[in-house]
Amino acid sequence: MSFQAAVLVTGGSGGVGSCVCRRLAEKNYLPVVGFRSQADEANKIAEETGGKALHLDMLDEGSISLAVSDLGTLNIPLMGVVLCASPPPIIGPFTKIDNKDMTHQWQVNVAGPQYLLAGLIKKFFRPQRSGSVVAVLTATMGDKTHPTGGNMGAYVIAKYGVLGLLKTAGTEFKWLQCSDIRPSFIETKMLNAYDPRYLEIERSRLPDGRFSTPIEVARKIVEQLLGGGL
């Protein structure tokens, strides 16, 4: 299979990430399936899509540096990165946010991606004066019409950190297309973090009574990535 360019997907072996990889292949882009521990699943997705599995631990700067170096062997341009990797939220009140959880969320969602993106900019995006970044945030962050969700503070705080990362990178590198997508609940393993009774209440509030599927979210991500951002 001949691809026109490559796209790195962090958390590429997860529910949404794997669907993003499949969608990219359908659009003739080589998916680089970034994974931390799910090597078998990542290799399976890479074989299925004609992509490449790449060990990428967002908690380890050494792993990130090695991954950036390995991307240089692809022999096709790297046009973008999708930031899907994220720990699930730990449910609890703001006054009981655990420092270990806060540090973990920040490292995987913000510090690791910043180090990764800096490496990608220096090695790929800046020399070619182009690149696209899409980060998966969350509707739980709230907006002008919906309040910020409670009882998952470390997760929401870290997602706002990702937004700061995108804004900063986009300001310093005008040719870098930075955007985000903010889905609500998605039918993935991350729902296991919530009380089933809470999820049923949330489903009942939706017009069709269901959450988004990973395939639906992946389609929006790839459309935004290839469309050049917002």
C-alpha positions as CSV (number, residue, x, y, z in Angstrom):
1,M,0.0,0.0,0.0
2,S,1.3,3.5,-0.9
3,F,0.5,6.2,1.6
4,Q,0.9,9.9,0.9
5,A,2.0,10.8,4.4
6,A,2.2,9.5,8.0
7,V,0.3,10.5,11.2
8,L,1.3,9.6,14.7
9,V,-1.5,8.6,17.0
10,T,-0.7,8.5,20.8
11,G,-2.8,6.0,22.6
12,G,-3.2,4.4,19.2
13,S,-4.1,0.9,20.6
14,G,-7.0,2.3,22.6
15,G,-10.7,2.5,21.8
16,V,-10.7,5.9,20.0
17,G,-7.0,5.8,18.9
18,S,-7.4,2.5,17.1
19,C,-10.4,3.8,15.2
20,V,-8.5,6.9,14.3
21,C,-5.7,4.6,12.9
22,R,-8.2,2.7,10.8
23,R,-9.8,5.9,9.5
24,L,-6.4,7.3,8.5
25,A,-5.6,4.2,6.5
26,E,-8.9,4.5,4.7
27,K,-7.9,8.1,3.8
28,N,-4.5,6.9,2.5
29,Y,-2.4,8.1,5.5
30,L,0.0,5.7,7.2
31,P,-1.1,5.4,10.8
32,V,1.7,5.2,13.4
33,V,0.2,3.4,16.3
34,G,1.7,4.8,19.4
35,F,1.4,2.5,22.5
36,R,2.7,2.2,26.0
37,S,1.9,-1.4,27.1
38,Q,-0.6,-2.9,24.6
39,A,2.1,-4.1,22.1
40,D,0.0,-7.0,20.8
41,E,-3.0,-4.8,20.1
42,A,-0.9,-2.1,18.5
43,N,0.9,-4.6,16.2
44,K,-2.5,-6.1,15.3
45,I,-3.8,-2.7,14.3
46,A,-0.6,-1.9,12.4
47,E,-0.8,-5.1,10.4
48,E,-4.5,-4.5,9.7
49,T,-4.0,-1.0,8.4
50,G,-0.5,-1.3,6.8
51,G,0.8,1.1,9.5
52,K,3.6,1.0,12.0
53,A,3.4,0.2,15.7
54,L,5.6,2.5,17.8
55,H,6.4,2.2,21.5
56,L,5.6,5.6,23.1
57,D,5.3,6.0,26.8
58,M,4.2,9.5,27.7
59,L,5.6,9.1,31.2
60,D,9.1,8.5,29.9
61,E,11.2,11.2,28.1
62,G,13.6,8.6,26.9
63,S,10.8,6.6,25.2
64,I,9.5,9.8,23.6
65,S,12.9,10.8,22.3
66,L,13.5,7.3,20.9
67,A,10.0,7.4,19.2
68,V,10.8,10.7,17.5
69,S,14.0,9.3,16.2
70,D,12.3,6.1,15.0
71,L,9.8,8.2,13.0
72,G,12.7,9.5,10.9
73,T,12.9,6.0,9.3
74,L,9.5,6.1,7.8
75,N,10.7,7.5,4.5
76,I,7.5,9.5,4.0
77,P,6.5,12.9,5.5
78,L,5.0,13.1,8.9
79,M,2.0,15.5,8.5
80,G,0.5,15.4,11.9
81,V,-0.1,13.9,15.3
82,V,-3.3,13.0,17.2
83,L,-3.1,13.2,21.0
84,C,-5.4,10.4,22.2
85,A,-3.5,9.0,25.1
86,S,-5.0,9.8,28.5
87,P,-5.6,8.1,31.8
88,P,-9.3,7.6,32.9
89,P,-10.6,10.1,35.5
90,I,-10.6,9.2,39.1
91,I,-14.0,10.2,40.5
92,G,-14.0,12.2,43.7
93,P,-14.5,15.8,45.1
94,F,-12.1,18.6,44.4
95,T,-10.9,18.7,48.0
96,K,-9.8,15.1,47.8
97,I,-7.8,15.2,44.5
98,D,-4.8,12.9,45.1
99,N,-1.4,14.4,44.2
100,K,-0.4,11.1,42.6
101,D,-3.4,11.2,40.3
102,M,-2.9,14.9,39.5
103,T,0.8,14.2,38.6
104,H,-0.2,11.2,36.5
105,Q,-2.8,13.1,34.6
106,W,-0.6,16.1,34.0
107,Q,2.3,13.9,32.8
108,V,0.3,11.9,30.3
109,N,-1.9,14.7,29.0
110,V,0.4,17.7,29.2
111,A,4.1,17.3,30.0
112,G,4.6,14.2,27.8
113,P,2.8,15.7,24.8
114,Q,4.7,19.0,25.2
115,Y,8.0,17.1,25.1
116,L,6.8,15.0,22.1
117,L,5.4,17.9,20.2
118,A,8.7,19.9,20.7
119,G,10.6,17.0,19.2
120,L,8.2,16.6,16.3
121,I,8.4,20.4,15.5
122,K,12.2,20.4,15.5
123,K,12.7,17.2,13.5
124,F,9.7,17.3,11.1
125,F,7.2,20.1,11.2
126,R,9.6,23.1,11.3
127,P,11.8,21.9,8.4
128,Q,8.7,21.3,6.2
129,R,7.0,24.5,7.6
130,S,3.7,22.5,8.1
131,G,2.1,20.2,10.6
132,S,-1.2,19.5,12.2
133,V,-2.1,18.6,15.8
134,V,-5.5,17.5,17.0
135,A,-5.9,16.8,20.8
136,V,-8.8,14.8,22.2
137,L,-10.2,16.9,25.1
138,T,-13.6,16.5,26.8
139,A,-17.0,18.2,26.9
140,T,-16.6,17.9,30.7
141,M,-14.4,21.0,30.5
142,G,-17.6,23.0,29.9
143,D,-18.2,26.1,27.8
144,K,-20.4,29.2,27.7
145,T,-23.6,27.1,27.6
146,H,-22.6,24.0,29.7
147,P,-21.0,24.0,33.2
148,T,-17.8,22.2,33.9
149,G,-18.3,18.7,35.1
150,G,-17.6,18.0,38.8
151,N,-15.9,15.2,40.7
152,M,-13.2,14.5,38.1
153,G,-10.9,17.5,38.9
154,A,-7.5,16.1,38.0
155,Y,-8.7,14.9,34.6
156,V,-10.4,18.2,33.7
157,I,-7.5,20.3,35.0
158,A,-5.1,18.3,32.8
159,K,-7.3,18.7,29.7
160,Y,-7.2,22.5,30.2
161,G,-3.4,22.1,30.3
162,V,-3.6,20.4,26.9
163,L,-5.5,23.4,25.6
164,G,-2.8,25.7,26.9
165,L,-0.2,23.5,25.1
166,L,-2.1,23.9,21.8
167,K,-2.5,27.6,22.2
168,T,1.1,28.2,23.0
169,A,2.4,26.0,20.1
170,G,0.0,27.6,17.6
171,T,1.1,31.1,18.6
172,E,4.8,30.4,18.3
173,F,4.5,28.5,15.1
174,K,2.0,30.1,12.8
175,W,2.2,27.4,10.2
176,L,1.3,24.7,12.8
177,Q,-2.4,23.9,12.7
178,C,-3.5,23.2,16.3
179,S,-7.1,22.2,17.2
180,D,-9.1,20.0,19.5
181,I,-12.2,18.0,19.7
182,R,-14.3,17.8,22.8
183,P,-16.6,14.7,22.8
184,S,-18.9,13.8,25.7
185,F,-19.0,10.2,26.9
186,I,-17.7,7.6,24.4
187,E,-18.5,3.9,24.5
188,T,-15.0,2.8,25.6
189,K,-13.4,1.1,28.6
190,M,-13.0,4.5,30.2
191,L,-16.7,4.4,31.1
192,N,-15.7,1.8,33.7
193,A,-14.4,4.7,35.9
194,Y,-18.0,5.8,36.4
195,D,-20.9,4.5,38.5
196,P,-23.3,2.8,36.1
197,R,-26.2,4.7,37.7
198,Y,-24.6,8.0,36.8
199,L,-24.1,6.8,33.2
200,E,-27.7,5.9,32.9
201,I,-28.7,9.4,34.0
202,E,-26.4,10.9,31.5
203,R,-27.7,8.7,28.7
204,S,-31.3,9.7,29.6
205,R,-30.4,13.3,29.0
206,L,-29.4,12.7,25.4
207,P,-31.9,12.9,22.5
208,D,-31.2,9.4,21.2
209,G,-30.3,8.0,24.6
210,R,-26.8,6.8,23.7
211,F,-23.2,7.9,23.9
212,S,-20.9,8.4,20.9
213,T,-19.1,5.4,19.5
214,P,-15.3,5.5,19.0
215,I,-15.8,5.2,15.2
216,E,-18.0,8.4,15.2
217,V,-15.4,10.3,17.2
218,A,-12.6,9.1,15.1
219,R,-14.2,10.3,11.9
220,K,-14.5,13.8,13.4
221,I,-10.9,13.7,14.5
222,V,-9.6,12.7,11.1
223,E,-11.8,15.2,9.3
224,Q,-10.4,18.0,11.5
225,L,-6.8,16.8,11.1
226,L,-7.0,16.6,7.4
227,G,-9.0,19.8,7.1
228,G,-6.2,21.8,8.7
229,G,-7.7,22.6,12.1
230,L,-10.5,25.0,13.0
